[in-house]
């Protein structure tokens, strides 16, 4: 995801309402999120679908890494050679 540009990517709800199509195009073209404010406070974020899906994949990967670290810390891991052997055995089936 591209870095947010404060001068271009924060809009009020009333601006968003009147220019929805152009803001959707902006988000799609720039791959940057659009922050929508209401009464001067952040209310919502509009993301490109592809960027949203990429974020979800990253979150899932980070959760898997976190679970793995926790399992290793709890002594639930197995040595590298054993893991390699198990994987190679599964692949050959």
Jmol script that loads the backbone (N, CA, C; Angstrom):
load data "model"
ATOM      1  N   UNK A   1       0.847  -1.168   0.000  1.00  0.00           N
ATOM      2  CA  UNK A   1       0.000   0.000   0.000  1.00  0.00           C
ATOM      3  C   UNK A   1       0.896   1.235   0.000  1.00  0.00           C
ATOM      4  N   UNK A   2       0.503   2.203  -0.772  1.00  0.00           N
ATOM      5  CA  UNK A   2       1.242   3.455  -0.834  1.00  0.00           C
ATOM      6  C   UNK A   2       1.033   4.251   0.447  1.00  0.00           C
ATOM      7  N   UNK A   3       1.994   5.108   0.740  1.00  0.00           N
ATOM      8  CA  UNK A   3       1.929   5.941   1.927  1.00  0.00           C
ATOM      9  C   UNK A   3       0.850   7.020   1.771  1.00  0.00           C
ATOM     10  N   UNK A   4       0.128   7.273   2.834  1.00  0.00           N
ATOM     11  CA  UNK A   4      -0.931   8.270   2.866  1.00  0.00           C
ATOM     12  C   UNK A   4      -0.351   9.660   2.612  1.00  0.00           C
ATOM     13  N   UNK A   5      -1.030  10.442   1.780  1.00  0.00           N
ATOM     14  CA  UNK A   5      -0.654  11.835   1.545  1.00  0.00           C
ATOM     15  C   UNK A   5      -1.737  12.701   2.178  1.00  0.00           C
ATOM     16  N   UNK A   6      -1.406  13.306   3.294  1.00  0.00           N
ATOM     17  CA  UNK A   6      -2.380  14.017   4.121  1.00  0.00           C
ATOM     18  C   UNK A   6      -3.143  15.075   3.324  1.00  0.00           C
ATOM     19  N   UNK A   7      -2.464  15.785   2.439  1.00  0.00           N
ATOM     20  CA  UNK A   7      -3.131  16.856   1.703  1.00  0.00           C
ATOM     21  C   UNK A   7      -4.110  16.344   0.648  1.00  0.00           C
ATOM     22  N   UNK A   8      -4.012  15.074   0.269  1.00  0.00           N
ATOM     23  CA  UNK A   8      -4.876  14.530  -0.782  1.00  0.00           C
ATOM     24  C   UNK A   8      -5.791  13.400  -0.307  1.00  0.00           C
ATOM     25  N   UNK A   9      -5.458  12.767   0.788  1.00  0.00           N
ATOM     26  CA  UNK A   9      -6.132  11.525   1.164  1.00  0.00           C
ATOM     27  C   UNK A   9      -6.995  11.610   2.413  1.00  0.00           C
ATOM     28  N   UNK A  10      -7.302  12.819   2.851  1.00  0.00           N
ATOM     29  CA  UNK A  10      -8.227  12.991   3.970  1.00  0.00           C
ATOM     30  C   UNK A  10      -9.336  13.919   3.484  1.00  0.00           C
ATOM     31  N   UNK A  11     -10.559  13.427   3.538  1.00  0.00           N
ATOM     32  CA  UNK A  11     -11.708  14.186   3.024  1.00  0.00           C
ATOM     33  C   UNK A  11     -12.867  14.100   4.012  1.00  0.00           C
ATOM     34  N   UNK A  12     -13.664  15.156   4.022  1.00  0.00           N
ATOM     35  CA  UNK A  12     -14.841  15.163   4.892  1.00  0.00           C
ATOM     36  C   UNK A  12     -15.941  14.308   4.269  1.00  0.00           C
ATOM     37  N   UNK A  13     -16.887  13.936   5.092  1.00  0.00           N
ATOM     38  CA  UNK A  13     -18.017  13.137   4.626  1.00  0.00           C
ATOM     39  C   UNK A  13     -18.784  13.884   3.533  1.00  0.00           C
ATOM     40  N   UNK A  14     -18.961  15.180   3.684  1.00  0.00           N
ATOM     41  CA  UNK A  14     -19.710  15.935   2.671  1.00  0.00           C
ATOM     42  C   UNK A  14     -18.952  15.970   1.346  1.00  0.00           C
ATOM     43  N   UNK A  15     -17.618  16.120   1.375  1.00  0.00           N
ATOM     44  CA  UNK A  15     -16.831  16.052   0.139  1.00  0.00           C
ATOM     45  C   UNK A  15     -16.950  14.679  -0.498  1.00  0.00           C
ATOM     46  N   UNK A  16     -16.877  13.654   0.342  1.00  0.00           N
ATOM     47  CA  UNK A  16     -16.957  12.284  -0.159  1.00  0.00           C
ATOM     48  C   UNK A  16     -18.311  12.038  -0.829  1.00  0.00           C
ATOM     49  N   UNK A  17     -19.381  12.471  -0.185  1.00  0.00           N
ATOM     50  CA  UNK A  17     -20.726  12.276  -0.724  1.00  0.00           C
ATOM     51  C   UNK A  17     -20.880  12.895  -2.112  1.00  0.00           C
ATOM     52  N   UNK A  18     -20.323  14.082  -2.301  1.00  0.00           N
ATOM     53  CA  UNK A  18     -20.495  14.767  -3.585  1.00  0.00           C
ATOM     54  C   UNK A  18     -19.544  14.267  -4.663  1.00  0.00           C
ATOM     55  N   UNK A  19     -18.477  13.567  -4.280  1.00  0.00           N
ATOM     56  CA  UNK A  19     -17.511  13.119  -5.282  1.00  0.00           C
ATOM     57  C   UNK A  19     -17.136  11.660  -5.173  1.00  0.00           C
ATOM     58  N   UNK A  20     -18.082  10.817  -4.820  1.00  0.00           N
ATOM     59  CA  UNK A  20     -17.804   9.397  -4.584  1.00  0.00           C
ATOM     60  C   UNK A  20     -17.058   8.764  -5.754  1.00  0.00           C
ATOM     61  N   UNK A  21     -17.535   8.964  -6.974  1.00  0.00           N
ATOM     62  CA  UNK A  21     -16.922   8.320  -8.136  1.00  0.00           C
ATOM     63  C   UNK A  21     -15.462   8.734  -8.299  1.00  0.00           C
ATOM     64  N   UNK A  22     -15.184  10.015  -8.130  1.00  0.00           N
ATOM     65  CA  UNK A  22     -13.796  10.469  -8.298  1.00  0.00           C
ATOM     66  C   UNK A  22     -12.900   9.938  -7.183  1.00  0.00           C
ATOM     67  N   UNK A  23     -13.437   9.827  -5.966  1.00  0.00           N
ATOM     68  CA  UNK A  23     -12.634   9.287  -4.861  1.00  0.00           C
ATOM     69  C   UNK A  23     -12.393   7.789  -5.025  1.00  0.00           C
ATOM     70  N   UNK A  24     -13.377   7.068  -5.531  1.00  0.00           N
ATOM     71  CA  UNK A  24     -13.167   5.643  -5.822  1.00  0.00           C
ATOM     72  C   UNK A  24     -12.065   5.480  -6.863  1.00  0.00           C
ATOM     73  N   UNK A  25     -12.093   6.324  -7.895  1.00  0.00           N
ATOM     74  CA  UNK A  25     -11.056   6.269  -8.933  1.00  0.00           C
ATOM     75  C   UNK A  25      -9.688   6.612  -8.350  1.00  0.00           C
ATOM     76  N   UNK A  26      -9.642   7.627  -7.487  1.00  0.00           N
ATOM     77  CA  UNK A  26      -8.385   8.021  -6.845  1.00  0.00           C
ATOM     78  C   UNK A  26      -7.789   6.863  -6.050  1.00  0.00           C
ATOM     79  N   UNK A  27      -8.623   6.214  -5.250  1.00  0.00           N
ATOM     80  CA  UNK A  27      -8.151   5.089  -4.425  1.00  0.00           C
ATOM     81  C   UNK A  27      -7.663   3.950  -5.314  1.00  0.00           C
ATOM     82  N   UNK A  28      -8.398   3.676  -6.371  1.00  0.00           N
ATOM     83  CA  UNK A  28      -8.004   2.600  -7.292  1.00  0.00           C
ATOM     84  C   UNK A  28      -6.691   2.939  -8.005  1.00  0.00           C
ATOM     85  N   UNK A  29      -6.559   4.164  -8.491  1.00  0.00           N
ATOM     86  CA  UNK A  29      -5.384   4.559  -9.267  1.00  0.00           C
ATOM     87  C   UNK A  29      -4.130   4.710  -8.413  1.00  0.00           C
ATOM     88  N   UNK A  30      -4.266   5.291  -7.224  1.00  0.00           N
ATOM     89  CA  UNK A  30      -3.086   5.585  -6.397  1.00  0.00           C
ATOM     90  C   UNK A  30      -2.714   4.439  -5.459  1.00  0.00           C
ATOM     91  N   UNK A  31      -3.669   3.554  -5.188  1.00  0.00           N
ATOM     92  CA  UNK A  31      -3.483   2.460  -4.217  1.00  0.00           C
ATOM     93  C   UNK A  31      -3.261   2.989  -2.802  1.00  0.00           C
ATOM     94  N   UNK A  32      -3.630   4.263  -2.582  1.00  0.00           N
ATOM     95  CA  UNK A  32      -3.530   4.857  -1.247  1.00  0.00           C
ATOM     96  C   UNK A  32      -4.918   4.853  -0.610  1.00  0.00           C
ATOM     97  N   UNK A  33      -4.991   4.699   0.705  1.00  0.00           N
ATOM     98  CA  UNK A  33      -6.291   4.746   1.373  1.00  0.00           C
ATOM     99  C   UNK A  33      -6.823   6.175   1.406  1.00  0.00           C
ATOM    100  N   UNK A  34      -8.118   6.300   1.560  1.00  0.00           N
ATOM    101  CA  UNK A  34      -8.759   7.599   1.712  1.00  0.00           C
ATOM    102  C   UNK A  34      -9.395   7.617   3.099  1.00  0.00           C
ATOM    103  N   UNK A  35      -9.022   8.599   3.898  1.00  0.00           N
ATOM    104  CA  UNK A  35      -9.584   8.756   5.234  1.00  0.00           C
ATOM    105  C   UNK A  35     -10.799   9.681   5.113  1.00  0.00           C
ATOM    106  N   UNK A  36     -11.932   9.245   5.600  1.00  0.00           N
ATOM    107  CA  UNK A  36     -13.152  10.041   5.561  1.00  0.00           C
ATOM    108  C   UNK A  36     -13.436  10.523   6.976  1.00  0.00           C
ATOM    109  N   UNK A  37     -13.622  11.835   7.107  1.00  0.00           N
ATOM    110  CA  UNK A  37     -13.872  12.408   8.421  1.00  0.00           C
ATOM    111  C   UNK A  37     -15.335  12.817   8.556  1.00  0.00           C
ATOM    112  N   UNK A  38     -15.770  12.857   9.802  1.00  0.00           N
ATOM    113  CA  UNK A  38     -17.124  13.314  10.108  1.00  0.00           C
ATOM    114  C   UNK A  38     -17.021  14.176  11.360  1.00  0.00           C
ATOM    115  N   UNK A  39     -17.488  15.400  11.270  1.00  0.00           N
ATOM    116  CA  UNK A  39     -17.385  16.361  12.364  1.00  0.00           C
ATOM    117  C   UNK A  39     -15.929  16.558  12.797  1.00  0.00           C
ATOM    118  N   UNK A  40     -15.018  16.543  11.816  1.00  0.00           N
ATOM    119  CA  UNK A  40     -13.612  16.805  12.083  1.00  0.00           C
ATOM    120  C   UNK A  40     -12.821  15.636  12.650  1.00  0.00           C
ATOM    121  N   UNK A  41     -13.457  14.489  12.784  1.00  0.00           N
ATOM    122  CA  UNK A  41     -12.771  13.315  13.333  1.00  0.00           C
ATOM    123  C   UNK A  41     -12.815  12.183  12.317  1.00  0.00           C
ATOM    124  N   UNK A  42     -11.792  11.352  12.313  1.00  0.00           N
ATOM    125  CA  UNK A  42     -11.767  10.223  11.381  1.00  0.00           C
ATOM    126  C   UNK A  42     -12.954   9.307  11.642  1.00  0.00           C
ATOM    127  N   UNK A  43     -13.602   8.874  10.537  1.00  0.00           N
ATOM    128  CA  UNK A  43     -14.795   8.045  10.669  1.00  0.00           C
ATOM    129  C   UNK A  43     -14.675   6.737   9.903  1.00  0.00           C
ATOM    130  N   UNK A  44     -13.939   6.752   8.780  1.00  0.00           N
ATOM    131  CA  UNK A  44     -13.848   5.543   7.966  1.00  0.00           C
ATOM    132  C   UNK A  44     -12.609   5.622   7.074  1.00  0.00           C
ATOM    133  N   UNK A  45     -12.247   4.455   6.538  1.00  0.00           N
ATOM    134  CA  UNK A  45     -11.140   4.360   5.597  1.00  0.00           C
ATOM    135  C   UNK A  45     -11.634   3.623   4.367  1.00  0.00           C
ATOM    136  N   UNK A  46     -11.356   4.193   3.199  1.00  0.00           N
ATOM    137  CA  UNK A  46     -11.714   3.561   1.932  1.00  0.00           C
ATOM    138  C   UNK A  46     -10.442   3.006   1.317  1.00  0.00           C
ATOM    139  N   UNK A  47     -10.448   1.699   1.007  1.00  0.00           N
ATOM    140  CA  UNK A  47      -9.272   1.029   0.450  1.00  0.00           C
ATOM    141  C   UNK A  47      -9.590   0.405  -0.896  1.00  0.00           C
ATOM    142  N   UNK A  48      -8.583   0.312  -1.747  1.00  0.00           N
ATOM    143  CA  UNK A  48      -8.683  -0.451  -2.980  1.00  0.00           C
ATOM    144  C   UNK A  48      -8.834  -1.931  -2.611  1.00  0.00           C
ATOM    145  N   UNK A  49      -9.641  -2.653  -3.356  1.00  0.00           N
ATOM    146  CA  UNK A  49      -9.911  -4.062  -3.046  1.00  0.00           C
ATOM    147  C   UNK A  49      -8.615  -4.878  -3.030  1.00  0.00           C
ATOM    148  N   UNK A  50      -7.765  -4.683  -4.017  1.00  0.00           N
ATOM    149  CA  UNK A  50      -6.507  -5.420  -4.076  1.00  0.00           C
ATOM    150  C   UNK A  50      -5.617  -5.135  -2.882  1.00  0.00           C
ATOM    151  N   UNK A  51      -5.582  -3.873  -2.460  1.00  0.00           N
ATOM    152  CA  UNK A  51      -4.784  -3.498  -1.290  1.00  0.00           C
ATOM    153  C   UNK A  51      -5.365  -4.116  -0.021  1.00  0.00           C
ATOM    154  N   UNK A  52      -6.682  -4.160   0.076  1.00  0.00           N
ATOM    155  CA  UNK A  52      -7.337  -4.782   1.228  1.00  0.00           C
ATOM    156  C   UNK A  52      -7.000  -6.273   1.295  1.00  0.00           C
ATOM    157  N   UNK A  53      -7.100  -6.956   0.154  1.00  0.00           N
ATOM    158  CA  UNK A  53      -6.783  -8.384   0.130  1.00  0.00           C
ATOM    159  C   UNK A  53      -5.327  -8.632   0.497  1.00  0.00           C
ATOM    160  N   UNK A  54      -4.422  -7.789   0.008  1.00  0.00           N
ATOM    161  CA  UNK A  54      -3.000  -7.935   0.343  1.00  0.00           C
ATOM    162  C   UNK A  54      -2.784  -7.752   1.838  1.00  0.00           C
ATOM    163  N   UNK A  55      -3.481  -6.783   2.433  1.00  0.00           N
ATOM    164  CA  UNK A  55      -3.378  -6.573   3.880  1.00  0.00           C
ATOM    165  C   UNK A  55      -3.863  -7.799   4.646  1.00  0.00           C
ATOM    166  N   UNK A  56      -4.964  -8.386   4.201  1.00  0.00           N
ATOM    167  CA  UNK A  56      -5.503  -9.568   4.866  1.00  0.00           C
ATOM    168  C   UNK A  56      -4.516 -10.730   4.811  1.00  0.00           C
ATOM    169  N   UNK A  57      -3.868 -10.915   3.657  1.00  0.00           N
ATOM    170  CA  UNK A  57      -2.879 -11.986   3.521  1.00  0.00           C
ATOM    171  C   UNK A  57      -1.700 -11.758   4.457  1.00  0.00           C
ATOM    172  N   UNK A  58      -1.247 -10.510   4.568  1.00  0.00           N
ATOM    173  CA  UNK A  58      -0.129 -10.191   5.467  1.00  0.00           C
ATOM    174  C   UNK A  58      -0.516 -10.454   6.915  1.00  0.00           C
ATOM    175  N   UNK A  59      -1.724 -10.078   7.274  1.00  0.00           N
ATOM    176  CA  UNK A  59      -2.191 -10.305   8.646  1.00  0.00           C
ATOM    177  C   UNK A  59      -2.236 -11.803   8.947  1.00  0.00           C
ATOM    178  N   UNK A  60      -2.754 -12.594   8.014  1.00  0.00           N
ATOM    179  CA  UNK A  60      -2.812 -14.049   8.215  1.00  0.00           C
ATOM    180  C   UNK A  60      -1.412 -14.635   8.372  1.00  0.00           C
ATOM    181  N   UNK A  61      -0.465 -14.158   7.570  1.00  0.00           N
ATOM    182  CA  UNK A  61       0.911 -14.643   7.672  1.00  0.00           C
ATOM    183  C   UNK A  61       1.514 -14.268   9.026  1.00  0.00           C
ATOM    184  N   UNK A  62       1.289 -13.038   9.464  1.00  0.00           N
ATOM    185  CA  UNK A  62       1.816 -12.617  10.756  1.00  0.00           C
ATOM    186  C   UNK A  62       1.204 -13.414  11.907  1.00  0.00           C
ATOM    187  N   UNK A  63      -0.071 -13.741  11.796  1.00  0.00           N
ATOM    188  CA  UNK A  63      -0.711 -14.574  12.821  1.00  0.00           C
ATOM    189  C   UNK A  63      -0.066 -15.959  12.843  1.00  0.00           C
ATOM    190  N   UNK A  64       0.185 -16.526  11.657  1.00  0.00           N
ATOM    191  CA  UNK A  64       0.843 -17.837  11.580  1.00  0.00           C
ATOM    192  C   UNK A  64       2.235 -17.788  12.212  1.00  0.00           C
ATOM    193  N   UNK A  65       2.975 -16.719  11.949  1.00  0.00           N
ATOM    194  CA  UNK A  65       4.314 -16.573  12.534  1.00  0.00           C
ATOM    195  C   UNK A  65       4.200 -16.466  14.050  1.00  0.00           C
ATOM    196  N   UNK A  66       3.241 -15.674  14.519  1.00  0.00           N
ATOM    197  CA  UNK A  66       3.042 -15.515  15.961  1.00  0.00           C
ATOM    198  C   UNK A  66       2.698 -16.847  16.625  1.00  0.00           C
ATOM    199  N   UNK A  67       1.834 -17.630  16.002  1.00  0.00           N
ATOM    200  CA  UNK A  67       1.482 -18.948  16.531  1.00  0.00           C
ATOM    201  C   UNK A  67       2.713 -19.851  16.562  1.00  0.00           C
ATOM    202  N   UNK A  68       3.502 -19.816  15.498  1.00  0.00           N
ATOM    203  CA  UNK A  68       4.711 -20.648  15.422  1.00  0.00           C
ATOM    204  C   UNK A  68       5.695 -20.287  16.526  1.00  0.00           C
ATOM    205  N   UNK A  69       5.903 -19.002  16.740  1.00  0.00           N
ATOM    206  CA  UNK A  69       6.832 -18.565  17.797  1.00  0.00           C
ATOM    207  C   UNK A  69       6.323 -19.036  19.150  1.00  0.00           C
ATOM    208  N   UNK A  70       5.036 -18.909  19.384  1.00  0.00           N
ATOM    209  CA  UNK A  70       4.452 -19.357  20.644  1.00  0.00           C
ATOM    210  C   UNK A  70       4.639 -20.858  20.840  1.00  0.00           C
ATOM    211  N   UNK A  71       4.425 -21.628  19.775  1.00  0.00           N
ATOM    212  CA  UNK A  71       4.604 -23.076  19.862  1.00  0.00           C
ATOM    213  C   UNK A  71       6.056 -23.436  20.164  1.00  0.00           C
ATOM    214  N   UNK A  72       6.990 -22.760  19.531  1.00  0.00           N
ATOM    215  CA  UNK A  72       8.413 -23.031  19.779  1.00  0.00           C
ATOM    216  C   UNK A  72       8.757 -22.702  21.226  1.00  0.00           C
ATOM    217  N   UNK A  73       8.266 -21.545  21.705  1.00  0.00           N
ATOM    218  CA  UNK A  73       8.544 -21.145  23.094  1.00  0.00           C
ATOM    219  C   UNK A  73       7.955 -22.130  24.100  1.00  0.00           C
ATOM    220  N   UNK A  74       6.872 -22.814  23.719  1.00  0.00           N
ATOM    221  CA  UNK A  74       6.244 -23.797  24.607  1.00  0.00           C
ATOM    222  C   UNK A  74       6.800 -25.200  24.408  1.00  0.00           C
ATOM    223  N   UNK A  75       7.875 -25.310  23.632  1.00  0.00           N
ATOM    224  CA  UNK A  75       8.506 -26.607  23.427  1.00  0.00           C
ATOM    225  C   UNK A  75       7.756 -27.514  22.474  1.00  0.00           C
ATOM    226  N   UNK A  76       6.882 -26.969  21.658  1.00  0.00           N
ATOM    227  CA  UNK A  76       6.080 -27.780  20.744  1.00  0.00           C
ATOM    228  C   UNK A  76       6.723 -27.930  19.363  1.00  0.00           C
ATOM    229  N   UNK A  77       7.864 -27.315  19.150  1.00  0.00           N
ATOM    230  CA  UNK A  77       8.522 -27.396  17.847  1.00  0.00           C
ATOM    231  C   UNK A  77       9.261 -28.707  17.668  1.00  0.00           C
ATOM    232  N   UNK A  78       9.697 -28.955  16.425  1.00  0.00           N
ATOM    233  CA  UNK A  78      10.514 -30.136  16.143  1.00  0.00           C
ATOM    234  C   UNK A  78      11.782 -29.665  15.432  1.00  0.00           C
ATOM    235  N   UNK A  79      12.869 -30.426  15.555  1.00  0.00           N
ATOM    236  CA  UNK A  79      14.134 -30.031  14.910  1.00  0.00           C
ATOM    237  C   UNK A  79      13.974 -29.910  13.387  1.00  0.00           C
ATOM    238  N   UNK A  80      14.788 -29.054  12.795  1.00  0.00           N
ATOM    239  CA  UNK A  80      14.746 -28.778  11.363  1.00  0.00           C
ATOM    240  C   UNK A  80      14.830 -30.059  10.527  1.00  0.00           C
ATOM    241  N   UNK A  81      15.760 -30.919  10.840  1.00  0.00           N
ATOM    242  CA  UNK A  81      15.937 -32.145  10.053  1.00  0.00           C
ATOM    243  C   UNK A  81      14.684 -33.024  10.085  1.00  0.00           C
ATOM    244  N   UNK A  82      14.046 -33.110  11.246  1.00  0.00           N
ATOM    245  CA  UNK A  82      12.806 -33.888  11.341  1.00  0.00           C
ATOM    246  C   UNK A  82      11.692 -33.263  10.511  1.00  0.00           C
ATOM    247  N   UNK A  83      11.586 -31.930  10.564  1.00  0.00           N
ATOM    248  CA  UNK A  83      10.559 -31.231   9.785  1.00  0.00           C
ATOM    249  C   UNK A  83      10.803 -31.419   8.292  1.00  0.00           C
ATOM    250  N   UNK A  84      12.050 -31.310   7.887  1.00  0.00           N
ATOM    251  CA  UNK A  84      12.401 -31.489   6.473  1.00  0.00           C
ATOM    252  C   UNK A  84      12.048 -32.900   6.008  1.00  0.00           C
ATOM    253  N   UNK A  85      12.360 -33.869   6.827  1.00  0.00           N
ATOM    254  CA  UNK A  85      12.068 -35.264   6.509  1.00  0.00           C
ATOM    255  C   UNK A  85      10.557 -35.491   6.356  1.00  0.00           C
ATOM    256  N   UNK A  86       9.778 -34.944   7.286  1.00  0.00           N
ATOM    257  CA  UNK A  86       8.317 -35.078   7.222  1.00  0.00           C
ATOM    258  C   UNK A  86       7.744 -34.440   5.943  1.00  0.00           C
ATOM    259  N   UNK A  87       8.239 -33.285   5.598  1.00  0.00           N
ATOM    260  CA  UNK A  87       7.751 -32.584   4.394  1.00  0.00           C
ATOM    261  C   UNK A  87       8.113 -33.351   3.143  1.00  0.00           C
ATOM    262  N   UNK A  88       9.354 -33.810   3.060  1.00  0.00           N
ATOM    263  CA  UNK A  88       9.775 -34.565   1.880  1.00  0.00           C
ATOM    264  C   UNK A  88       8.969 -35.860   1.745  1.00  0.00           C
ATOM    265  N   UNK A  89       8.662 -36.470   2.864  1.00  0.00           N
ATOM    266  CA  UNK A  89       7.872 -37.709   2.840  1.00  0.00           C
ATOM    267  C   UNK A  89       6.459 -37.416   2.307  1.00  0.00           C
ATOM    268  N   UNK A  90       5.856 -36.328   2.767  1.00  0.00           N
ATOM    269  CA  UNK A  90       4.515 -35.959   2.311  1.00  0.00           C
ATOM    270  C   UNK A  90       4.511 -35.613   0.822  1.00  0.00           C
ATOM    271  N   UNK A  91       5.548 -34.943   0.364  1.00  0.00           N
ATOM    272  CA  UNK A  91       5.625 -34.547  -1.053  1.00  0.00           C
ATOM    273  C   UNK A  91       5.794 -35.750  -1.979  1.00  0.00           C
ATOM    274  N   UNK A  92       6.456 -36.796  -1.489  1.00  0.00           N
ATOM    275  CA  UNK A  92       6.706 -37.966  -2.330  1.00  0.00           C
ATOM    276  C   UNK A  92       5.485 -38.883  -2.431  1.00  0.00           C
ATOM    277  N   UNK A  93       4.482 -38.670  -1.600  1.00  0.00           N
ATOM    278  CA  UNK A  93       3.289 -39.534  -1.616  1.00  0.00           C
ATOM    279  C   UNK A  93       2.378 -39.203  -2.754  1.00  0.00           C
TER     280      UNK A  93
END
end "model"
wireframe off; spacefill off
backbone 0.3
color backbone group
